[in-house]
Amino acid sequence: MRKHRAPAARATRRVSASATVAVLGITALLGLASTAHADDGSSSGSVSFPADSLNTEAFNRIIHEPLDDFAKEERANNPTGSNDPIVDNNGIRWDTDGCSDPTGLFGGGDARIACERHDVAFRTLQQNGLWNADSMNDANRNFTNDLSTLQQQGRITERQEVGLGVGAGVGSNLPSSILGSEINGLPQYDGSTGSPFDTQAGTDGVFQPSEGAR
């Protein structure tokens, strides 16, 4: 059973970690978020697979399974750590650029596993026409949960947890572009609704895709 620290002590340390991140500057955070989990631009144009092919049960399994199990599957599907599109028979994209951290302060170590799962989530949504505010927020929520788990296990620092979580949350909610200039490195929403994430999948072992999922 996971042991939880006293709320007051945890809150105090979180404030301290948040203050550290703030001192580093919002510009650094935005730079971190802007390219951390974006599609690299080659996406569906160079990938051929049947339309409407996302297997939401398989998607939820790899999104909610223990991070170390996910890491094994990722190595099997993308052994070279390629950032070029790799799509399996379930419609899941396995390409990743890890933790894009221009500051060099938040990525590294086991944080990379969480960043790679975040990449897989974002790119799979984009690949399958399920890229919208609801699905993006579900992916970000899953990412912060992964970071929290790693931090509680002592595998990343609180600075990494806060910095990566805030960076992804802020960056992915910025406009895609302003006056023709790219802002956050992510494509505009595709007009879809609903999210394929099942928020209970990690606790009850039953995969029930959300309304609107394929």
One Martini backbone bead per residue (centre of mass of N, CA, C, O) as a GRO file, in nm:
protein
  214
    1MET     BB    1   0.096   0.036   0.022
    2ARG     BB    2   0.070   0.360  -0.012
    3LYS     BB    3   0.236   0.625   0.127
    4HIS     BB    4   0.130   0.921   0.290
    5ARG     BB    5   0.180   1.227   0.345
    6ALA     BB    6   0.138   1.485   0.514
    7PRO     BB    7  -0.041   1.745   0.402
    8ALA     BB    8   0.123   1.982   0.522
    9ALA     BB    9   0.403   1.894   0.430
   10ARG     BB   10   0.339   1.869   0.130
   11ALA     BB   11   0.244   2.159   0.088
   12THR     BB   12   0.507   2.298   0.170
   13ARG     BB   13   0.685   2.162  -0.050
   14ARG     BB   14   0.518   2.263  -0.291
   15VAL     BB   15   0.565   2.560  -0.247
   16SER     BB   16   0.869   2.544  -0.274
   17ALA     BB   17   0.873   2.425  -0.560
   18SER     BB   18   0.707   2.650  -0.692
   19ALA     BB   19   0.906   2.876  -0.629
   20THR     BB   20   1.140   2.765  -0.789
   21VAL     BB   21   1.000   2.775  -1.062
   22ALA     BB   22   0.937   3.079  -1.066
   23VAL     BB   23   1.234   3.175  -1.061
   24LEU     BB   24   1.305   3.049  -1.347
   25GLY     BB   25   1.063   3.117  -1.524
   26ILE     BB   26   0.812   3.131  -1.759
   27THR     BB   27   0.978   3.106  -2.017
   28ALA     BB   28   1.092   2.826  -1.963
   29LEU     BB   29   0.822   2.680  -1.941
   30LEU     BB   30   0.719   2.747  -2.224
   31GLY     BB   31   0.952   2.614  -2.370
   32LEU     BB   32   0.897   2.334  -2.258
   33ALA     BB   33   0.592   2.307  -2.356
   34SER     BB   34   0.599   2.375  -2.668
   35THR     BB   35   0.767   2.073  -2.734
   36ALA     BB   36   0.715   1.821  -2.552
   37HIS     BB   37   0.421   1.697  -2.715
   38ALA     BB   38   0.452   1.726  -3.011
   39ASP     BB   39   0.407   1.704  -3.316
   40ASP     BB   40   0.653   1.688  -3.584
   41GLY     BB   41   0.467   1.711  -3.876
   42SER     BB   42   0.445   1.426  -4.024
   43SER     BB   43   0.249   1.227  -3.946
   44SER     BB   44  -0.018   1.117  -4.135
   45GLY     BB   45   0.121   1.162  -4.416
   46SER     BB   46   0.336   0.899  -4.341
   47VAL     BB   47   0.080   0.727  -4.252
   48SER     BB   48  -0.062   0.391  -4.290
   49PHE     BB   49  -0.404   0.338  -4.188
   50PRO     BB   50  -0.694   0.267  -4.081
   51ALA     BB   51  -0.972   0.401  -4.024
   52ASP     BB   52  -1.094   0.389  -3.715
   53SER     BB   53  -0.846   0.214  -3.537
   54LEU     BB   54  -0.888   0.272  -3.247
   55ASN     BB   55  -0.810   0.097  -2.953
   56THR     BB   56  -0.937   0.180  -2.650
   57GLU     BB   57  -0.845  -0.054  -2.475
   58ALA     BB   58  -0.545  -0.041  -2.543
   59PHE     BB   59  -0.505   0.251  -2.468
   60ASN     BB   60  -0.586   0.230  -2.164
   61ARG     BB   61  -0.380   0.023  -2.084
   62ILE     BB   62  -0.115   0.194  -2.154
   63ILE     BB   63  -0.202   0.450  -1.983
   64HIS     BB   64  -0.259   0.277  -1.688
   65GLU     BB   65  -0.024   0.132  -1.656
   66PRO     BB   66   0.252   0.075  -1.535
   67LEU     BB   67   0.531   0.243  -1.624
   68ASP     BB   68   0.723  -0.003  -1.662
   69ASP     BB   69   0.535  -0.149  -1.860
   70PHE     BB   70   0.528   0.070  -2.070
   71ALA     BB   71   0.832   0.078  -2.130
   72LYS     BB   72   0.845  -0.207  -2.253
   73GLU     BB   73   0.646  -0.154  -2.485
   74GLU     BB   74   0.798   0.078  -2.612
   75ARG     BB   75   1.059  -0.076  -2.679
   76ALA     BB   76   0.914  -0.279  -2.868
   77ASN     BB   77   0.788  -0.046  -3.067
   78ASN     BB   78   1.058   0.165  -2.998
   79PRO     BB   79   1.383   0.083  -2.981
   80THR     BB   80   1.519   0.378  -3.085
   81GLY     BB   81   1.350   0.639  -3.011
   82SER     BB   82   1.167   0.754  -3.219
   83ASN     BB   83   1.024   1.060  -3.391
   84ASP     BB   84   0.889   0.887  -3.588
   85PRO     BB   85   0.622   0.750  -3.709
   86ILE     BB   86   0.449   0.496  -3.500
   87VAL     BB   87   0.206   0.247  -3.589
   88ASP     BB   88  -0.013   0.032  -3.478
   89ASN     BB   89  -0.290  -0.190  -3.495
   90ASN     BB   90  -0.438   0.014  -3.268
   91GLY     BB   91  -0.350   0.325  -3.333
   92ILE     BB   92  -0.075   0.358  -3.188
   93ARG     BB   93   0.164   0.594  -3.097
   94TRP     BB   94   0.537   0.562  -3.031
   95ASP     BB   95   0.650   0.823  -3.069
   96THR     BB   96   0.932   1.033  -2.941
   97ASP     BB   97   1.102   1.317  -2.740
   98GLY     BB   98   1.042   1.324  -2.462
   99CYS     BB   99   1.193   1.569  -2.266
  100SER     BB  100   1.147   1.900  -2.357
  101ASP     BB  101   1.427   2.064  -2.196
  102PRO     BB  102   1.592   2.362  -2.228
  103THR     BB  103   1.696   2.390  -1.920
  104GLY     BB  104   1.779   2.105  -1.773
  105LEU     BB  105   1.587   2.078  -1.486
  106PHE     BB  106   1.343   1.839  -1.532
  107GLY     BB  107   1.457   1.623  -1.668
  108GLY     BB  108   1.533   1.304  -1.642
  109GLY     BB  109   1.534   1.000  -1.588
  110ASP     BB  110   1.217   0.886  -1.497
  111ALA     BB  111   1.062   1.118  -1.638
  112ARG     BB  112   1.066   1.004  -1.927
  113ILE     BB  113   0.835   0.804  -1.906
  114ALA     BB  114   0.608   1.014  -1.874
  115CYS     BB  115   0.670   1.174  -2.133
  116GLU     BB  116   0.625   0.937  -2.330
  117ARG     BB  117   0.328   0.888  -2.260
  118HIS     BB  118   0.237   1.169  -2.340
  119ASP     BB  119   0.315   1.148  -2.632
  120VAL     BB  120   0.139   0.905  -2.705
  121ALA     BB  121  -0.127   1.040  -2.640
  122PHE     BB  122  -0.118   1.290  -2.822
  123ARG     BB  123  -0.054   1.141  -3.097
  124THR     BB  124  -0.296   0.951  -3.098
  125LEU     BB  125  -0.513   1.164  -3.102
  126GLN     BB  126  -0.420   1.305  -3.362
  127GLN     BB  127  -0.424   1.051  -3.552
  128ASN     BB  128  -0.757   0.986  -3.469
  129GLY     BB  129  -0.945   1.242  -3.437
  130LEU     BB  130  -0.907   1.323  -3.089
  131TRP     BB  131  -0.842   1.647  -3.084
  132ASN     BB  132  -0.920   1.801  -2.775
  133ALA     BB  133  -0.983   1.943  -2.477
  134ASP     BB  134  -1.060   1.683  -2.328
  135SER     BB  135  -0.827   1.494  -2.418
  136MET     BB  136  -0.595   1.678  -2.335
  137ASN     BB  137  -0.668   1.693  -2.031
  138ASP     BB  138  -0.645   1.389  -1.981
  139ALA     BB  139  -0.345   1.367  -2.057
  140ASN     BB  140  -0.243   1.569  -1.842
  141ARG     BB  141  -0.356   1.421  -1.597
  142ASN     BB  142  -0.194   1.162  -1.640
  143PHE     BB  143   0.083   1.296  -1.619
  144THR     BB  144   0.059   1.405  -1.326
  145ASN     BB  145   0.016   1.126  -1.203
  146ASP     BB  146   0.287   1.008  -1.288
  147LEU     BB  147   0.463   1.215  -1.142
  148SER     BB  148   0.354   1.159  -0.859
  149THR     BB  149   0.438   0.865  -0.844
  150LEU     BB  150   0.743   0.910  -0.884
  151GLN     BB  151   0.780   1.097  -0.639
  152GLN     BB  152   0.674   0.896  -0.418
  153GLN     BB  153   0.909   0.685  -0.509
  154GLY     BB  154   1.182   0.862  -0.554
  155ARG     BB  155   1.244   0.915  -0.887
  156ILE     BB  156   1.171   1.217  -0.842
  157THR     BB  157   1.143   1.541  -0.805
  158GLU     BB  158   0.955   1.810  -0.721
  159ARG     BB  159   1.064   1.990  -0.944
  160GLN     BB  160   0.989   1.802  -1.173
  161GLU     BB  161   0.691   1.772  -1.120
  162VAL     BB  162   0.617   2.074  -1.138
  163GLY     BB  163   0.758   2.165  -1.400
  164LEU     BB  164   0.626   1.961  -1.598
  165GLY     BB  165   0.328   2.008  -1.527
  166VAL     BB  166   0.315   2.313  -1.580
  167GLY     BB  167   0.432   2.320  -1.864
  168ALA     BB  168   0.216   2.144  -2.002
  169GLY     BB  169  -0.038   2.301  -1.914
  170VAL     BB  170   0.036   2.577  -2.032
  171GLY     BB  171   0.128   2.510  -2.323
  172SER     BB  172  -0.138   2.341  -2.420
  173ASN     BB  173  -0.324   2.621  -2.367
  174LEU     BB  174  -0.218   2.755  -2.594
  175PRO     BB  175  -0.208   2.880  -2.876
  176SER     BB  176  -0.101   2.764  -3.171
  177SER     BB  177  -0.133   3.064  -3.301
  178ILE     BB  178   0.008   3.396  -3.397
  179LEU     BB  179   0.025   3.545  -3.682
  180GLY     BB  180   0.170   3.261  -3.788
  181SER     BB  181   0.290   3.188  -3.509
  182GLU     BB  182   0.419   2.957  -3.322
  183ILE     BB  183   0.355   2.855  -2.982
  184ASN     BB  184   0.306   2.517  -2.892
  185GLY     BB  185   0.339   2.285  -3.130
  186LEU     BB  186   0.034   2.240  -3.175
  187PRO     BB  187  -0.242   2.149  -3.301
  188GLN     BB  188  -0.536   2.203  -3.386
  189TYR     BB  189  -0.831   2.130  -3.338
  190ASP     BB  190  -1.047   1.877  -3.512
  191GLY     BB  191  -1.369   1.875  -3.403
  192SER     BB  192  -1.393   1.692  -3.187
  193THR     BB  193  -1.546   1.472  -2.941
  194GLY     BB  194  -1.439   1.363  -2.674
  195SER     BB  195  -1.291   1.073  -2.495
  196PRO     BB  196  -1.091   0.773  -2.459
  197PHE     BB  197  -1.079   0.804  -2.166
  198ASP     BB  198  -1.059   0.599  -1.867
  199THR     BB  199  -1.062   0.686  -1.534
  200GLN     BB  200  -1.110   0.370  -1.421
  201ALA     BB  201  -0.895   0.175  -1.544
  202GLY     BB  202  -0.678   0.183  -1.299
  203THR     BB  203  -0.895   0.043  -1.076
  204ASP     BB  204  -1.105  -0.183  -1.226
  205GLY     BB  205  -0.999  -0.312  -1.515
  206VAL     BB  206  -1.215  -0.155  -1.686
  207PHE     BB  207  -1.294  -0.064  -2.024
  208GLN     BB  208  -1.465   0.261  -2.065
  209PRO     BB  209  -1.525   0.451  -2.299
  210SER     BB  210  -1.597   0.745  -2.376
  211GLU     BB  211  -1.798   0.953  -2.498
  212GLY     BB  212  -1.701   0.968  -2.848
  213ALA     BB  213  -1.551   0.727  -2.886
  214ARG     BB  214  -1.410   0.469  -3.096
   0.00000   0.00000   0.00000
